[in-house]
């Protein structure tokens, strides 16, 4: 019996020791809550990155649209200048009957064709220069009859 009485306290101490060791042992695997927090953090970070990319994309579209509008505005301005120069040339009796080609690019006007004399050629330059928006005039008019 003595053996049984000694075994029981030893067994009790052994079980208690194991229980204490188990209580102090840390769980190496993350808990479900920790994994969820990590996933939420990564999702929030990815969402912030996507938001930044969308904002940059929107700015790029805005810049491209502004550039396109500026280009379109320049073409409209050039067309208005060309029409205005043609109207001014048509008002001049010496130039109205002539076929003068007027081309405009970024406000620069090029005149091509023929003029009856040097004075009419110079007047064409003056008329074109007086149109609003014209930055310079390249007068390529030749003096005399155009030969076909």
C-alpha positions, 0 to 999 in steps of 0.5 A: 500500500505504501507504494500506491500512496507514494505513486498517487502524489507523484502522479498528481505532481506530474499532472499538475506540472504538465498542466502548468507547462501547457498553460505557459506554452504560447500558441505558435500559430496565429489566431483567426483574429490575427489572420483576419487583421492581417488580411484587412490591413493588406486589403486596405493597403491594396485599396489605397494603391488602387485609389492612387492609380485611379487618381493618377489615371483620371489626371492623365485623362484630364491632361490629355483632354486639355491637350486635345482641346487646345489642339482643337482650339488652335485648328479652329483659330487657324480656320477662322484666320484663313477665312478672315484673310480670304474675306479681306483679300476679296474686298480688295479690287485688285486681289478679289478676282485672283485665286490666292491660296491661304494656309494658316498654321498656328497663326502663321499665314502663307499666301500662294498664287499670283498677284497682278503687280508688286503693289497688289502683292504687298497689299496682300501681306498688309491685309493678311497681317491686319487680321486678328490672330495672325502672327506672321505672313509668308507671302509666296505670291508671284507677280504676273499671270499664272501660266498653265 
